[in-house]
Structures are given as C-alpha cells and as structure tokens.
C-alpha cells in the first residue's frame, strides 16, 4: 500500500538540513539537563531584567533632577535678590521683637516668689 502511494520506506528519508536541526533540538529539549539549563536561563534573564528596570529607574530619577535644576536655575537667579531683601526685613523685625521681649519681666509686676 505504501509502495502504491509512491513512497518506498526502504529508501533513506530525505529531509532538508534545517528539519534535522529542528528534530535534534526537539530531542535535546527532552533531556533533563537541557531543561535545567533552559530553566536557569529563564530565571537569570528575569533577574537581569528586574535589575535593568531598577537601574533605568535610578537613571531616570537622576536625569529628572538635572532637568529640574536646569529649569530652576534662571528663576532662582531672578528671585534670589528679592528673597534676600525680604529675609533681611524679617531678621530686623525678629531682632526688634527679641529686644522688646528681653526688656519685659517674665513675672507679673506685683507677684511674689514661691517658697
């Protein structure tokens, strides 16, 4: 019956070279050692991907900080004299307040000390 379909089993099977490689890979994957190596490869790939994502996060945070400083520097140069002037006024006012408080007694004028 097989001979009638035009295929003789007694002859060598002719497959392309890539098919033999695929068949060899399929047999190799069925071996326990190869399966262990593939599992380790997958685990290490996942681990390195996680570390890469963490490193990328650190890099992006650092870049965002640089961009923030570049954005804020010109604005800070404009605001710095204004803040210095206001700070000087606040210091003068607080110095006057401290001086005024230091002149006042800490007890009532007609109170006696406790015995």
ZASE-622043 format. One record per residue (C-alpha): residue number from 0; x, y, z. Coordinates in steps of 0.2 Angstrom, whole numbers, plus 2048, in hexadecimal, padded with zeros to 3 digits. Layout:
// ZASE-622043
+-----+-----+-----+-----+
:   k :   X :   Y :   Z :
+-----+-----+-----+-----+
: NUM :   X :   Y :   Z :
...
+-----+-----+-----+-----+
// end
This chain:
// ZASE-622043
+-----+-----+-----+-----+
:   k :   X :   Y :   Z :
+-----+-----+-----+-----+
:   0 : 800 : 800 : 800 :
:   1 : 80E : 80C : 804 :
:   2 : 817 : 807 : 7F4 :
:   3 : 807 : 80C : 7EA :
:   4 : 807 : 81E : 7F1 :
:   5 : 818 : 820 : 7EA :
:   6 : 822 : 820 : 7FA :
:   7 : 82E : 811 : 7FD :
:   8 : 832 : 80F : 810 :
:   9 : 842 : 806 : 80C :
:  10 : 84A : 816 : 804 :
:  11 : 853 : 822 : 80F :
:  12 : 848 : 831 : 815 :
:  13 : 84D : 841 : 80D :
:  14 : 849 : 850 : 818 :
:  15 : 851 : 861 : 816 :
:  16 : 85F : 865 : 822 :
:  17 : 855 : 871 : 82C :
:  18 : 848 : 864 : 830 :
:  19 : 856 : 858 : 837 :
:  20 : 85C : 867 : 842 :
:  21 : 84B : 86A : 848 :
:  22 : 848 : 857 : 84C :
:  23 : 859 : 857 : 855 :
:  24 : 854 : 866 : 85F :
:  25 : 843 : 85E : 864 :
:  26 : 84C : 84E : 86A :
:  27 : 859 : 859 : 874 :
:  28 : 84B : 863 : 87C :
:  29 : 844 : 852 : 883 :
:  30 : 854 : 84F : 88C :
:  31 : 853 : 853 : 89F :
:  32 : 864 : 85D : 89F :
:  33 : 85F : 868 : 890 :
:  34 : 84E : 86C : 899 :
:  35 : 858 : 871 : 8A9 :
:  36 : 863 : 87C : 89E :
:  37 : 854 : 884 : 896 :
:  38 : 84B : 887 : 8A7 :
:  39 : 85B : 88F : 8AE :
:  40 : 85C : 89A : 89E :
:  41 : 84A : 8A0 : 8A0 :
:  42 : 84D : 8A4 : 8B3 :
:  43 : 85D : 8AD : 8B0 :
:  44 : 855 : 8B7 : 8A1 :
:  45 : 847 : 8BC : 8AD :
:  46 : 853 : 8C1 : 8BB :
:  47 : 85E : 8CC : 8AF :
:  48 : 84E : 8D4 : 8A8 :
:  49 : 848 : 8D9 : 8B9 :
:  50 : 85A : 8E0 : 8BD :
:  51 : 859 : 8E9 : 8AC :
:  52 : 848 : 8F1 : 8B0 :
:  53 : 84F : 8F6 : 8C1 :
:  54 : 85F : 8FE : 8B9 :
:  55 : 854 : 907 : 8AC :
:  56 : 849 : 90E : 8BA :
:  57 : 858 : 915 : 8C3 :
:  58 : 85F : 91C : 8B3 :
:  59 : 84E : 924 : 8AF :
:  60 : 84D : 92C : 8C1 :
:  61 : 85E : 933 : 8BF :
:  62 : 85A : 93A : 8AE :
:  63 : 84A : 942 : 8B4 :
:  64 : 854 : 94A : 8C2 :
:  65 : 860 : 952 : 8B6 :
:  66 : 852 : 958 : 8AB :
:  67 : 84A : 95F : 8BA :
:  68 : 85A : 969 : 8BF :
:  69 : 85C : 96F : 8AE :
:  70 : 84A : 975 : 8AE :
:  71 : 84B : 97D : 8BF :
:  72 : 85C : 986 : 8BE :
:  73 : 857 : 995 : 8B3 :
:  74 : 847 : 998 : 8BE :
:  75 : 851 : 996 : 8CE :
:  76 : 85D : 9A4 : 8C8 :
:  77 : 84E : 9AF : 8C5 :
:  78 : 847 : 9AC : 8D6 :
:  79 : 857 : 9AB : 8E1 :
:  80 : 859 : 9BE : 8E3 :
:  81 : 846 : 9C0 : 8E8 :
:  82 : 848 : 9B2 : 8F5 :
:  83 : 857 : 9B9 : 8FC :
:  84 : 84F : 9CA : 8FE :
:  85 : 83F : 9C2 : 906 :
:  86 : 84A : 9B8 : 911 :
:  87 : 854 : 9C7 : 918 :
:  88 : 843 : 9CF : 91C :
:  89 : 83D : 9C0 : 925 :
:  90 : 84E : 9BF : 92F :
:  91 : 84C : 9D2 : 934 :
:  92 : 83A : 9CF : 93A :
:  93 : 83F : 9BF : 944 :
:  94 : 84E : 9C8 : 94B :
:  95 : 842 : 9D7 : 951 :
:  96 : 836 : 9CA : 958 :
:  97 : 844 : 9C1 : 962 :
:  98 : 84A : 9D1 : 969 :
:  99 : 839 : 9D7 : 96E :
: 100 : 836 : 9C6 : 976 :
: 101 : 846 : 9C6 : 97F :
: 102 : 841 : 9D7 : 988 :
: 103 : 831 : 9D0 : 98F :
: 104 : 832 : 9C6 : 99F :
: 105 : 82D : 9B4 : 99F :
: 106 : 822 : 9B6 : 9AE :
: 107 : 813 : 9C1 : 9B3 :
: 108 : 818 : 9D2 : 9BA :
: 109 : 811 : 9CF : 9CC :
: 110 : 813 : 9BC : 9CD :
: 111 : 81D : 9B3 : 9DB :
: 112 : 829 : 9A5 : 9D9 :
: 113 : 823 : 994 : 9DE :
: 114 : 82B : 98C : 9EE :
+-----+-----+-----+-----+
// end
